[in-house]
Amino acid sequence: MTSSPVPDRTLLRFLVVGGCLATLYATLAALATSSLPLPKALSSALVWLLCIPVGFWSHRRFTFTTRQAHRHGLWLYAATQVLGIGIASGVSFLLARGQFWPDLFVHLLASGLAAIASYLINRWIVFPDPSAE
């Protein structure tokens, strides 16, 4: 009897961790854009920046469990998030209304778009496959 290879559940874990992070971001960003006396794009970008270390640690601990982070992983992860900040700020600038529930949807949309780019960059660069070397 031969054993079948263990399926790679990295994408599933990324989606679960990313979903939790997106919910955290969207909730905090909606609170910020509906409560703080700052421009909406700036508020959402500041919240995104606050979520970067939490995101890196979460992906390192729960998503890419069999991979070693690049020696500059945190900085590469942060650089990856610059794209996310641009998406979040742009979407917020264009679509946020200053009302919690509509803004919550707007920020969830921005998080989803940024997640696609983040997964690909994290998988290939920030947490590279050790067998690829």
MODELLER restraints for C-alpha pairs under 7 A, 6 or more apart:
rsr = mdl.restraints
at = mdl.atoms
rsr.add(forms.Gaussian(group=physical.xy_distance, feature=features.Distance(at['CA:10:A'], at['CA:63:A']), mean=5.76, stdev=0.5))
rsr.add(forms.Gaussian(group=physical.xy_distance, feature=features.Distance(at['CA:10:A'], at['CA:64:A']), mean=6.36, stdev=0.5))
rsr.add(forms.Gaussian(group=physical.xy_distance, feature=features.Distance(at['CA:13:A'], at['CA:62:A']), mean=6.87, stdev=0.5))
rsr.add(forms.Gaussian(group=physical.xy_distance, feature=features.Distance(at['CA:13:A'], at['CA:63:A']), mean=5.04, stdev=0.5))
rsr.add(forms.Gaussian(group=physical.xy_distance, feature=features.Distance(at['CA:14:A'], at['CA:63:A']), mean=5.31, stdev=0.5))
rsr.add(forms.Gaussian(group=physical.xy_distance, feature=features.Distance(at['CA:17:A'], at['CA:58:A']), mean=6.89, stdev=0.5))
rsr.add(forms.Gaussian(group=physical.xy_distance, feature=features.Distance(at['CA:17:A'], at['CA:59:A']), mean=6.92, stdev=0.5))
rsr.add(forms.Gaussian(group=physical.xy_distance, feature=features.Distance(at['CA:21:A'], at['CA:55:A']), mean=6.71, stdev=0.5))
rsr.add(forms.Gaussian(group=physical.xy_distance, feature=features.Distance(at['CA:22:A'], at['CA:108:A']), mean=6.45, stdev=0.5))
rsr.add(forms.Gaussian(group=physical.xy_distance, feature=features.Distance(at['CA:22:A'], at['CA:111:A']), mean=5.65, stdev=0.5))
rsr.add(forms.Gaussian(group=physical.xy_distance, feature=features.Distance(at['CA:25:A'], at['CA:47:A']), mean=6.69, stdev=0.5))
rsr.add(forms.Gaussian(group=physical.xy_distance, feature=features.Distance(at['CA:25:A'], at['CA:48:A']), mean=6.53, stdev=0.5))
rsr.add(forms.Gaussian(group=physical.xy_distance, feature=features.Distance(at['CA:25:A'], at['CA:51:A']), mean=6.88, stdev=0.5))
rsr.add(forms.Gaussian(group=physical.xy_distance, feature=features.Distance(at['CA:26:A'], at['CA:104:A']), mean=5.68, stdev=0.5))
rsr.add(forms.Gaussian(group=physical.xy_distance, feature=features.Distance(at['CA:26:A'], at['CA:107:A']), mean=5.00, stdev=0.5))
rsr.add(forms.Gaussian(group=physical.xy_distance, feature=features.Distance(at['CA:26:A'], at['CA:108:A']), mean=5.63, stdev=0.5))
rsr.add(forms.Gaussian(group=physical.xy_distance, feature=features.Distance(at['CA:27:A'], at['CA:104:A']), mean=6.42, stdev=0.5))
rsr.add(forms.Gaussian(group=physical.xy_distance, feature=features.Distance(at['CA:28:A'], at['CA:47:A']), mean=6.66, stdev=0.5))
rsr.add(forms.Gaussian(group=physical.xy_distance, feature=features.Distance(at['CA:29:A'], at['CA:43:A']), mean=6.77, stdev=0.5))
rsr.add(forms.Gaussian(group=physical.xy_distance, feature=features.Distance(at['CA:29:A'], at['CA:44:A']), mean=5.00, stdev=0.5))
rsr.add(forms.Gaussian(group=physical.xy_distance, feature=features.Distance(at['CA:29:A'], at['CA:47:A']), mean=5.91, stdev=0.5))
rsr.add(forms.Gaussian(group=physical.xy_distance, feature=features.Distance(at['CA:30:A'], at['CA:100:A']), mean=5.44, stdev=0.5))
rsr.add(forms.Gaussian(group=physical.xy_distance, feature=features.Distance(at['CA:30:A'], at['CA:103:A']), mean=5.52, stdev=0.5))
rsr.add(forms.Gaussian(group=physical.xy_distance, feature=features.Distance(at['CA:30:A'], at['CA:104:A']), mean=5.32, stdev=0.5))
rsr.add(forms.Gaussian(group=physical.xy_distance, feature=features.Distance(at['CA:31:A'], at['CA:100:A']), mean=6.67, stdev=0.5))
rsr.add(forms.Gaussian(group=physical.xy_distance, feature=features.Distance(at['CA:32:A'], at['CA:43:A']), mean=5.74, stdev=0.5))
rsr.add(forms.Gaussian(group=physical.xy_distance, feature=features.Distance(at['CA:32:A'], at['CA:44:A']), mean=6.95, stdev=0.5))
rsr.add(forms.Gaussian(group=physical.xy_distance, feature=features.Distance(at['CA:33:A'], at['CA:40:A']), mean=4.98, stdev=0.5))
rsr.add(forms.Gaussian(group=physical.xy_distance, feature=features.Distance(at['CA:33:A'], at['CA:43:A']), mean=5.82, stdev=0.5))
rsr.add(forms.Gaussian(group=physical.xy_distance, feature=features.Distance(at['CA:33:A'], at['CA:44:A']), mean=6.76, stdev=0.5))
rsr.add(forms.Gaussian(group=physical.xy_distance, feature=features.Distance(at['CA:33:A'], at['CA:98:A']), mean=5.89, stdev=0.5))
rsr.add(forms.Gaussian(group=physical.xy_distance, feature=features.Distance(at['CA:34:A'], at['CA:98:A']), mean=4.81, stdev=0.5))
rsr.add(forms.Gaussian(group=physical.xy_distance, feature=features.Distance(at['CA:34:A'], at['CA:99:A']), mean=5.71, stdev=0.5))
rsr.add(forms.Gaussian(group=physical.xy_distance, feature=features.Distance(at['CA:34:A'], at['CA:100:A']), mean=5.88, stdev=0.5))
rsr.add(forms.Gaussian(group=physical.xy_distance, feature=features.Distance(at['CA:40:A'], at['CA:92:A']), mean=6.38, stdev=0.5))
rsr.add(forms.Gaussian(group=physical.xy_distance, feature=features.Distance(at['CA:40:A'], at['CA:93:A']), mean=6.53, stdev=0.5))
rsr.add(forms.Gaussian(group=physical.xy_distance, feature=features.Distance(at['CA:41:A'], at['CA:89:A']), mean=4.46, stdev=0.5))
rsr.add(forms.Gaussian(group=physical.xy_distance, feature=features.Distance(at['CA:41:A'], at['CA:90:A']), mean=6.99, stdev=0.5))
rsr.add(forms.Gaussian(group=physical.xy_distance, feature=features.Distance(at['CA:41:A'], at['CA:92:A']), mean=5.42, stdev=0.5))
rsr.add(forms.Gaussian(group=physical.xy_distance, feature=features.Distance(at['CA:41:A'], at['CA:93:A']), mean=5.32, stdev=0.5))
rsr.add(forms.Gaussian(group=physical.xy_distance, feature=features.Distance(at['CA:42:A'], at['CA:89:A']), mean=6.96, stdev=0.5))
rsr.add(forms.Gaussian(group=physical.xy_distance, feature=features.Distance(at['CA:44:A'], at['CA:88:A']), mean=6.63, stdev=0.5))
rsr.add(forms.Gaussian(group=physical.xy_distance, feature=features.Distance(at['CA:44:A'], at['CA:89:A']), mean=6.26, stdev=0.5))
rsr.add(forms.Gaussian(group=physical.xy_distance, feature=features.Distance(at['CA:45:A'], at['CA:85:A']), mean=5.54, stdev=0.5))
rsr.add(forms.Gaussian(group=physical.xy_distance, feature=features.Distance(at['CA:45:A'], at['CA:88:A']), mean=6.74, stdev=0.5))
rsr.add(forms.Gaussian(group=physical.xy_distance, feature=features.Distance(at['CA:45:A'], at['CA:89:A']), mean=5.89, stdev=0.5))
rsr.add(forms.Gaussian(group=physical.xy_distance, feature=features.Distance(at['CA:48:A'], at['CA:85:A']), mean=6.36, stdev=0.5))
rsr.add(forms.Gaussian(group=physical.xy_distance, feature=features.Distance(at['CA:52:A'], at['CA:78:A']), mean=6.33, stdev=0.5))
rsr.add(forms.Gaussian(group=physical.xy_distance, feature=features.Distance(at['CA:56:A'], at['CA:74:A']), mean=6.50, stdev=0.5))
rsr.add(forms.Gaussian(group=physical.xy_distance, feature=features.Distance(at['CA:56:A'], at['CA:77:A']), mean=6.58, stdev=0.5))
rsr.add(forms.Gaussian(group=physical.xy_distance, feature=features.Distance(at['CA:64:A'], at['CA:127:A']), mean=6.73, stdev=0.5))
rsr.add(forms.Gaussian(group=physical.xy_distance, feature=features.Distance(at['CA:67:A'], at['CA:127:A']), mean=5.86, stdev=0.5))
rsr.add(forms.Gaussian(group=physical.xy_distance, feature=features.Distance(at['CA:67:A'], at['CA:128:A']), mean=6.66, stdev=0.5))
rsr.add(forms.Gaussian(group=physical.xy_distance, feature=features.Distance(at['CA:67:A'], at['CA:129:A']), mean=6.21, stdev=0.5))
rsr.add(forms.Gaussian(group=physical.xy_distance, feature=features.Distance(at['CA:67:A'], at['CA:130:A']), mean=6.57, stdev=0.5))
rsr.add(forms.Gaussian(group=physical.xy_distance, feature=features.Distance(at['CA:68:A'], at['CA:127:A']), mean=5.92, stdev=0.5))
rsr.add(forms.Gaussian(group=physical.xy_distance, feature=features.Distance(at['CA:69:A'], at['CA:126:A']), mean=5.86, stdev=0.5))
rsr.add(forms.Gaussian(group=physical.xy_distance, feature=features.Distance(at['CA:69:A'], at['CA:127:A']), mean=4.57, stdev=0.5))
rsr.add(forms.Gaussian(group=physical.xy_distance, feature=features.Distance(at['CA:70:A'], at['CA:126:A']), mean=5.36, stdev=0.5))
rsr.add(forms.Gaussian(group=physical.xy_distance, feature=features.Distance(at['CA:70:A'], at['CA:127:A']), mean=5.93, stdev=0.5))
rsr.add(forms.Gaussian(group=physical.xy_distance, feature=features.Distance(at['CA:73:A'], at['CA:126:A']), mean=5.21, stdev=0.5))
rsr.add(forms.Gaussian(group=physical.xy_distance, feature=features.Distance(at['CA:76:A'], at['CA:126:A']), mean=6.11, stdev=0.5))
rsr.add(forms.Gaussian(group=physical.xy_distance, feature=features.Distance(at['CA:77:A'], at['CA:126:A']), mean=6.31, stdev=0.5))
rsr.add(forms.Gaussian(group=physical.xy_distance, feature=features.Distance(at['CA:80:A'], at['CA:118:A']), mean=6.35, stdev=0.5))
rsr.add(forms.Gaussian(group=physical.xy_distance, feature=features.Distance(at['CA:84:A'], at['CA:114:A']), mean=4.78, stdev=0.5))
rsr.add(forms.Gaussian(group=physical.xy_distance, feature=features.Distance(at['CA:87:A'], at['CA:110:A']), mean=6.04, stdev=0.5))
rsr.add(forms.Gaussian(group=physical.xy_distance, feature=features.Distance(at['CA:87:A'], at['CA:114:A']), mean=6.59, stdev=0.5))
rsr.add(forms.Gaussian(group=physical.xy_distance, feature=features.Distance(at['CA:88:A'], at['CA:107:A']), mean=6.80, stdev=0.5))
rsr.add(forms.Gaussian(group=physical.xy_distance, feature=features.Distance(at['CA:88:A'], at['CA:110:A']), mean=5.13, stdev=0.5))
rsr.add(forms.Gaussian(group=physical.xy_distance, feature=features.Distance(at['CA:88:A'], at['CA:111:A']), mean=6.99, stdev=0.5))
rsr.add(forms.Gaussian(group=physical.xy_distance, feature=features.Distance(at['CA:91:A'], at['CA:110:A']), mean=6.27, stdev=0.5))
rsr.add(forms.Gaussian(group=physical.xy_distance, feature=features.Distance(at['CA:92:A'], at['CA:106:A']), mean=6.90, stdev=0.5))
rsr.add(forms.Gaussian(group=physical.xy_distance, feature=features.Distance(at['CA:95:A'], at['CA:106:A']), mean=6.63, stdev=0.5))
rsr.add(forms.Gaussian(group=physical.xy_distance, feature=features.Distance(at['CA:96:A'], at['CA:103:A']), mean=5.22, stdev=0.5))
rsr.add(forms.Gaussian(group=physical.xy_distance, feature=features.Distance(at['CA:96:A'], at['CA:106:A']), mean=6.44, stdev=0.5))
rsr.add(forms.Gaussian(group=physical.xy_distance, feature=features.Distance(at['CA:97:A'], at['CA:103:A']), mean=6.43, stdev=0.5))
